[in-house]
Amino acid sequence: MSGDSRTLLTGGYRNQVWKVRDGRGFVIEKDYAEDPGDPNPMYPNLPDHEAAAMAHLAGTGCAPELVSYRPPALHQGAQVIYRYVAGTQWRRGVEQVAELLHTVHHVAPPRGLRRLHRSAAEALAHADAVLADVPVARLRAELAAHRPSAAARSTPPRLSLVHTDCGPGNIVRTRQGLVLIDWQCPGVGDAVEDVACFLSPAMMILYATPPHTAVARSAFLAAYADDAVVARYLRDGAAWHYRIASYCVWRSHRLARRLPDVAQRYRDALAAELEVLAAWPST
């Protein structure tokens, strides 16, 4: 696609993202890397799923408008093009985020998306697997002391479309309301995964935003209009937060030599997540 203006946006670690002018304003061209390199255990590069999720949410206002999708081909990575969402990064108003996520989670999920972890026990097992991929015993031991002793194995009665990376950097405030962007790793699973992600202090720090206060966390849960999801979070949230902490350990280790400043941010994020785990009520 060509246009009068084509600007490379910053912030992407694996893909090139361009803002391009077209006849209706601007679109985003996301050019997926042919080989993303070291596979990410929590946030994989899934262009077909990004396109499918945005197409499925068309008309809800929850996601950008999909313009086109080009699957990967020989010597050519995939490309997703969607309408640019004009606005600012979310900074305040947790109740509105609760309403946005509730809307997404209560749209019947599309077929063909990846299967996410559907119980706290599965989330905890995944955290263990992520940590096992970190060769430094000292780093693993730092987190192991905060591991929940048990996790529920029951799955939710209703599966949801889950964004998985709903930190503040992926929530845009527009004149019409909040919009979730960057759908490159959605799936079908438990809505608690998104609740834990948004309430995670680690995720806030990684997006250069102050962590939520206790008052804000309570306000979010009160505004999320599904008592069953909130109850599962209050019961099982420690397993999901432990999984986020394990990712911070994995990521800080992977980036320690190549991007030491970014690795330090993940260590800071880990410290904040460990505070949540230390304060979580035991059951």
N, C-alpha and C positions, 0 to 999 in steps of 0.2 A: 504494500500500500504506500502511496506517495502523497505528499501534501505540501502546503506552504511552510509548515513548521514541523520539525521532528526533533524532539529533545530526549536524550537518554536520561532516565531517572536514576537516582542513587538509592541505595538501601538493599538491593538484591544481592544475595551471596552467590546464587547459582545461575540465575537466568538474567537475560538482558530485557529491560522493560523500557519501552519508548512511549512518549506522549506525542500523538500525531494529529494534526489538523485534518478534518475532512469536511464534507459539505454541511454537516449538522453541528459542527463544533469540534470536539476532540474525541479521540479514541485512545485506548491503551493497547499497544502491541506487546505481548509478552512472548519473547522468543526463548523457548526452553532449550537448555543445553542438551546436546546429543548424549553426552555421558556426564551425569552430575557428579561423578567421582565417588567418594566415600558415601555409601548409602546412609541416609539419615534414619535412625530407628523410630523417630516420632513424627517427623514432618517430611515425608517422601515427596518427590517431584512427580505429580500425576496430572499431566495436562488434560487427558481425556476426562478425568473425574472433575476437574475444574470446569470444563465446558459443560459437562452434564449437569452439575449442580446449578450453575447459573441459568441454564436453559430451563431447568425444572422450577426454579424460583421466579421465572418471568412473570411480571405483573404483580408480585407481592411487595415490591419496593425494598426488599431485604438485601438484594444483591445487585451488582451492575448488570446492565443489559448486554447479553452476549450478541456480538456482531457476526463472528465467524470462528471456525475452528479448522486448523490444518493438522491432520495427524502426522506423526513422525514418518519420515521416508528415508531411503538410503542416502547417507551423508547429509541429512537435513533434519534438524530437530523440529519438534511440534511448535505450533504457533496458536495462541489464543488471542483473539481481538475482542475487546468489550468496550462499551461506552464509558468514557471518563466520568468519574463521579466528582463533581465540583463541591468542595466543602473544606472543612478543617478536621484535623485529627481529634477524636474524642478526648476530653479532659475531665468533664464532670457530668453528673447526672446518672447515677447507677441505676435508678429506677427505669430510665428509658432503655438502657442496655438490657435489663431484665425483660422488658416487654419485647424488644427485638429478638432476643434469643428464644423467648417463649414462642414467638410466631414461627421462627425457623424450625424449632423442635416439634411443632405441632402441624407442620405440613407433612403429608404422607411422603416418606422418603422415596427417592427414585430407585429403580432397579439398576444393578450393575456396579454400584459403588463398593469400595472395599469394606470388609467386615472389621469393625473396631472391637475393642475389648468391651465385653458386655456385663462384666461384674467386677466388683472390687478385687476379688481374688485373681481375675485375669490381669487387671491393671498392676497388681502387686507382683505377679509372676513376670510380667513384661519388664517392670523396674529391675527385678533381679537379673534378667537377661541383659539389659542395658549395662548394668554395673559389671557383669561378668566380662564384658568387652573392654573394660578399663584395666590395663595390666598393672597399675600401681596399687598395691595392697593398702597403702596408707589412705588413699582417696576413697577406696571402697569401705574401709573400716569407719571413716568419718561419718558416712551416711548410715551404715548398717546399725549403728547404735540407736538410730531413730526409726528403725523399721517397725511398722505396726505388727503386733504379735499375731493377729488374725484378720481375715477379711471375708466378707460375705460372698458366697458363691451364687446366690440367687441372681437371675437376670431380670431386667425390667419387663413388666407386662407389655409395654409398648416401646418399640424401637424408634429412634429418631434420626433425622438428618443432623449430623454433627459437623461443625466447621473445623474443630480441633485446634485452631490457632487464633482464637478470638481475643487477643490482647488489644490494647488501645490503639496500636499502630494500624490495625486492620479494621477499625471502626471509624467511619467518616460521618461527621455531622453536616447535613445538608439543610436547605430550606424546607424540604419535605419531611425530614426526620433522619434517623440514623440508618446507615447502610454498611453491611459487612462486605469487605473486599478481600482479595487474595484467597480464593477458594482452591488453592492448588493441592490440598491434601484432605478433602472431606471424607466422610464415611458414614456408615450406619451403625449406631450403637446406643449407648446410654447418654442421655442429655446431661448427666452429672459430669461427664468429661469436659463439656464446655463451661459449666458452672464453676468447676474447680480451676479451669484455665483462666477465666476472667477474674476470679477472686484471688488467684495466686500472686503473692508479692513478688516472686521471682519474675513472672511474666511482665509485671508492671515495670520493674527495674530494667529488664531487657529492652523495653520500649521507652526508657528514659522518662518514666512517669512515677510519681510517688506512690507507694503501695496504699491500698485502701485502709482506712481507719476501721475500727470495730463497728462504729456507727454506720459507715457506708456498707460494710459487708451485711449487716443486719437489714439495712434498707433494701439492698439488692434482693435478698432472700424473701423479704416480705412482699416485694413487688413482682416476684416471679410467680405467676398464677398457676402453679401446679404443686399442690402440697406433697404429692408422692415423690416428685423429683427432689424437692427441698428436703424431705425426710431422708431419702437415700443419701443425699450429700452430707447431712448432719451425722448420719450413721457411718458412712463409708468414705468420707472425704479424705481422711488421712492416707488411704491407699493411693488415691489419685494425686495428692500433693507429694507423696513419696516418689511417685513416678516422675513428676516434674523435677524433683530434686535430683533423681538419678540422671535425668537428661542433662542437668546443669553440670554434674560431675563429668559425664561423658564428653560434653561439648568443651568444657574448660580444658580437659586433657588433650582433646584433638587439636585445639587452637593454641596451645601453650607456646609453641615455638614459632608458628607462622603468623599469628595475630595475638600477641601477648596482651594488648590493651583490651581486645574483645574477650579474651579468656578471663581477664580479671573481672570484667562485668559479669560473666557467668559465675565466678566465685562469689561475688557480692550477692548475686541473685540466689545462689545456693544458701548463703548464710541467712537470708531473709526467709527462705522456705523452711529451713530447719527450725526457725523460731515458731512457725505455724505448727510444725509437727510436735515440737516440745510442749506446746500449749494445748494440743488437741485432747479433748476428754477421753479417758480410757474407758473401754466398755467391758 
